[in-house]
Amino acid sequence: MPFEVLHGVLAIITLLMGAALNVLVYFSYQRVKDKTLLLFNLGLFLLVIGIVFSDSVAMVQGETAISYWSIVIARLFQIAGIGCMITGVVR
């Protein structure tokens, strides 16, 4: 049980730090008005959600079939986020 609590606390910390980073990137977008920063910020948002998605589903549901599918969905979020970030940087 203590391991699951630690895992949940670390997921919440990751989500809060990702949200803070998203806000900072948005503030820099407001200064420079570069559209690629918005695309990079979207990718960062998807990446952070993908990182904590399977952890949050496991906290709510436990070890069920849904939690195994949440790992796949989380990986898809991460791939989409990295793809958005690469597109934003390459532009």
C-alpha positions as CSV (number, residue, x, y, z in Angstrom):
1,M,0.0,0.0,0.0
2,P,2.7,2.6,0.7
3,F,4.2,2.1,-2.7
4,E,0.9,2.9,-4.4
5,V,0.5,6.1,-2.3
6,L,4.1,7.1,-3.3
7,H,3.3,6.4,-6.9
8,G,0.2,8.5,-6.7
9,V,2.0,11.4,-5.0
10,L,4.7,11.4,-7.6
11,A,2.1,11.4,-10.4
12,I,0.5,14.5,-8.8
13,I,3.8,16.2,-8.5
14,T,4.6,15.4,-12.2
15,L,1.2,16.8,-13.2
16,L,1.7,20.0,-11.2
17,M,5.3,20.6,-12.6
18,G,4.0,19.9,-16.1
19,A,1.2,22.4,-15.6
20,A,3.7,25.0,-14.3
21,L,5.9,24.5,-17.4
22,N,2.9,24.8,-19.7
23,V,2.0,28.1,-18.1
24,L,5.6,29.4,-18.5
25,V,5.7,28.4,-22.1
26,Y,2.4,30.2,-22.7
27,F,3.7,33.3,-21.0
28,S,6.7,33.2,-23.4
29,Y,4.3,32.8,-26.3
30,Q,2.5,36.0,-25.2
31,R,5.8,37.9,-25.3
32,V,7.1,36.7,-28.7
33,K,3.8,35.8,-30.5
34,D,5.4,32.8,-32.2
35,K,2.8,30.2,-33.2
36,T,5.3,27.3,-33.0
37,L,5.4,27.8,-29.2
38,L,1.7,27.0,-29.1
39,L,2.3,23.8,-31.0
40,F,5.2,23.0,-28.7
41,N,3.0,23.8,-25.7
42,L,0.2,21.4,-27.0
43,G,2.8,18.7,-27.3
44,L,4.1,19.3,-23.8
45,F,0.5,19.1,-22.5
46,L,-0.1,15.8,-24.3
47,L,3.2,14.4,-23.0
48,V,2.5,15.3,-19.4
49,I,-1.1,13.9,-19.6
50,G,0.3,10.7,-21.2
51,I,2.9,10.4,-18.4
52,V,0.3,10.5,-15.6
53,F,-2.7,9.0,-17.3
54,S,-1.9,5.3,-16.5
55,D,-0.9,6.2,-13.0
56,S,-4.2,8.0,-12.3
57,V,-6.3,5.2,-13.8
58,A,-4.4,2.7,-11.7
59,M,-5.1,4.8,-8.6
60,V,-8.9,4.9,-9.4
61,Q,-9.5,1.4,-10.8
62,G,-6.7,-0.7,-9.4
63,E,-5.3,-3.7,-11.4
64,T,-8.1,-4.4,-13.9
65,A,-8.2,-4.8,-17.7
66,I,-8.9,-1.1,-18.0
67,S,-5.6,-0.2,-16.3
68,Y,-3.7,-2.3,-18.9
69,W,-5.5,-0.5,-21.7
70,S,-4.7,2.8,-20.0
71,I,-1.0,2.0,-20.5
72,V,-1.6,1.8,-24.3
73,I,-3.6,5.0,-24.3
74,A,-1.0,6.8,-22.3
75,R,1.7,5.7,-24.7
76,L,-0.4,7.1,-27.6
77,F,-0.7,10.4,-25.8
78,Q,3.1,10.5,-25.3
79,I,3.7,9.7,-29.0
80,A,1.2,12.4,-30.1
81,G,2.8,14.9,-27.7
82,I,6.4,14.2,-28.9
83,G,5.1,14.5,-32.5
84,C,3.6,17.9,-31.8
85,M,6.8,19.0,-30.1
86,I,8.9,17.9,-33.0
87,T,6.6,19.6,-35.4
88,G,6.7,22.8,-33.4
89,V,10.5,22.8,-33.2
90,V,11.1,21.9,-36.9
91,R,8.8,24.7,-38.2
